[in-house]
Amino acid sequence: MPRVWKFGDHINTDDILPGKYAPFMVGEDRFHTFAFAHLRPEFAQEVKPGDILVFGRNAGLGSSREYAPEALKRLGIRAVIAKSYARIFFRNLVNLGIVPFESEEVVDALEDGDRVELDLETGVLVRGGERFALRPPPPFLLEALREGSLLDYYKKHGRFPGE
Amino acid sequence: MGLTLAEKILSKKVGREVRAGELVVVEVDQVMVVDSIAGSFFKRLAYLEATPRYPERVSIVIDHVAPAANLEVAKAQKEIREWGRKHGIRVFDVGRGVCHQVLIEEGLAQPGWIVVGSDSHSTTYGAVGAFGTGMGATDIALAAASGRTWLRVPESVKVTFRGRLPKGVTAKDAALEMVRLLTAEGATYMAVEIHLQEGAEALSRGERMTLANLTVEAGAKVGLVVPSGEILDLYQVPDWFYPDPDARYVREVEIDLSRLTPRVSVPFYVDNVHEVAEVRGKRVDQVFIGTCTNGRLEDLRAAAEVLRGKRVAPGVRLLVIPASSQVLEEATRDGTLLTLLEAGATIGTPGCGPCMGRHMGVLAPGEVCVSTSNRNFRGRMGAPDAEIYLASPRVAAASAVAGYIATPEDLASSPQEEAHA
């Protein structure tokens, strides 16, 4: 069962992937192994595909480096839950096909290490006997996510959702 | 109900009146790609089986690690040059400077243009009235392939700067004060619309770039400085290009420049802004003057003014990295560079330098750096416990001489000076 990795407020993209470990610096094949290298060095070793990342407020502020969420995608992260998002990070998640859920209440309720099930389409989250309802992504994003990512959507349709 | 400047620009682009909250798809006038993500950009274009739709609207700048620091970087930069030649894309190579400075110098950001850049500080283009915003590699690749991008029309926060800066206080101090008041998330997804009044119109293009640059540190999508002063001499500003008096703002903030004092941003968040007086005396190992925030000629001159006839304190490294080749040339011609060198500074290749901790001044564990850059996040310039204090070029220069965080005024009364009196 997927595990919750919980972080605090204002986790920036330097935290998620320090600049010195950009693919540009260390190579395309291993940059993801440095995810959270400063903050939680064990993360990249222990995270499993399908695990859920949970952030507090203003998740992913800072640099526009898409290789930060891309490292998470490579490690098998399909969904993020945060109290609020920084703009570029939010776009990058959608562009990569990682679903960005937003909820104060659910973030407060979840603990690091929790085992949960999450339905990416409906936003239903189950922990033991508890059920939480996350708001599904808006239609524009859902359309893109259903094709895999915004890139896949554009490749298939030659236009942006709703255009 | 009138329109904000962001709403006006996007309405003009879309061809109908659009309001905050709407999703729109707009034509892009300039796509800026930096070296560190160029590989991802090429990969995504290849995946789309596309080439740039308007090659003349794309610029690639080699600035983040320039010259190349290792083999990976060298290979990536070689690919940029080859790709640029193959597709007829403008490439600004090693030494030309920091992307945002270069695009402004080259006239590749104009009032009313949509400029999307693969660097979060693309808000800098708002200094000249361009709708500049940062995006990740996928968005940038889509913008190059399609000539368009999708945007949510942003709400706006109005920030009014009034009056004139006192001597020794700079646009950087004003920008840090703005981030303090807005907080790191206070303008998330919004436009920061900057009004300069009652003397503040005198701020130069470079000073406006410093203000617009730091709006992203409050989470802003775009930081638009309403054109006035020298911008009107340097650019063709259309008549419609002003916010309506009855435009709607989420919030309004006023900053009186005449009462401002030197500011410093204390680790590990940009909005953790204090008066320099509160951290005065903090020991310093490295001082870095440069970047898209404060690497312009006026910044180097301000530092030189403080350093003239003085020496950097023993054990302190002073790195000066001009924001562009043009800045470097001008600073050489007018003697600014010699003043800096005589004071003990070392000069680096125009570009981003050590701003994001990849080369040219990485910090060792426990070290302290005063930097004129824009981010002091944990581990950004090297060791996770190294500390970065963000300040103006004047405070940075004074701190290099004192060996601890200080203002130029502190130097006049320092023990070193009195010993020679």
Interface residues (C-beta under 8 A of the other chain):
Chain A: H10 N12 D14 D15 P18 G19 K20 A22 P23 F24 M25 V26 G27 E28 H38 L39 R57 N58 L61 G62 S63 S64 R65 E66 Y67 P69 E70 S84 Y85 A86 R87 I88 R91 N92 N95 L96 F140 S149 L150 L151 Y154 K155 R159 F160 P161 G162 E163
Chain B: L23 V25 D35 S36 I37 G39 S40 R44 Y47 L48 E49 H64 V65 A69 N70 E72 V73 A76 S118 D119 S120 S122 G134 M135 G136 A137 T138 D139 A141 L142 A145 S146 R148 W150 A184 E185 T188 Y189 G219 K221 Y269 M356 G357 R358 V362 R375 F377 R378 G379 R380 G382 P384
